[in-house]
Amino acid sequence: MADLLPDRLVHDYEQGSVLFSGGTDSALAAVHLLERCRKVTLLTFDPGYVFFVENSRVHADLLRERYGAERVEHVIRPIGEIVRRILFGDVRRDLREYGFDMTALVCMGCRLSMHTAALIHNLEHGIPVLADGSIEKQDAIPEQRRSVLAENRALYFRDYGVLHVQPIYGEPRSDERLFERGIAPKRGLKKQFIFFDTQATCVFGVPADVYARMFYKPLMGEFTDVESVAYCRERHPKMRGEIEAYFERTGQDLPALVARLRAQHPTATETAAKARDAAR
């Protein structure tokens, strides 16, 4: 089934969610999701080391104005404890294993922590779709490489019934697309650096981005896929542990919640046919 799952939605759904930084990529991903889902929840997570997380409200409010408050919900949630266990659980071991590459991989550990919180939210609220604003232009960053996206997509669908999609992966100028739609407050938002009008500033973000673009991808080439997927697979059991512990602690039946999400998806044959039609 994993090879049949689309990068973008080809079926309509009642609900979907978006990993929402408030930046132009995640905002445009939300726009695409709203074309297929009646209601979309914007999930903004605060790992504890970002500043100005409230900036995410700018595009969230503009999306609510455009599509209606009944269709767009915005949630800001702290996830420091999840990040501490998934990203920082064994820092010494990670530094021994990955060395300076942790400068880039730290962002993927943070993203996987956000995925964990998003999976919990989707399972608890019956939401079968999770999108993000990953784009190919930023594939020097480990968590936005196709190999990593495919690895996570297959796992989330198989184990939790959540379809994880990247609806704007081929779009390099989300800021212009949003401005053309009358959603972005001004042109050229992607030119901002370190401090942003519509999203938080992360203390790890700048060094991670610079290292990934200047050293990680140029020097390691395709081995970045091997190492990034390996790091990802190491975190998956921790993610699973967090999810299982949460639902055990809250007294909810995790298998039943997974079954509820699976029941909302079309069959593999239907998905493949729709994906072929969309590609024509």
Secondary structure, DSSP 4 states (H G I P E B T S, - for coil): -GGG--SS--S-EEEEEEE--SSHHHHHHHHHHHTTEEEEEEEEEE-SSEE-GGGGHHHHHHHHHHH-TTTEEEEEEE-HHHHHHHTSTTHHHHHHHHGGGHHHHHHHHHHHHHHHHHHHHHHHHT--EEE----GGGTTSGGGSHHHHHHHHHHHHHHH--EEE-TTTT-S-HHHHHHHTT-SSSS-GGG--SS-SSS-EETTHHHHHHHIIIIIHHHHTTHHHHHHHHHHHHHHHHHHHHHHHHHHHTT--HHHHHHHHHTTSPPHHHHHHHHHHHH-
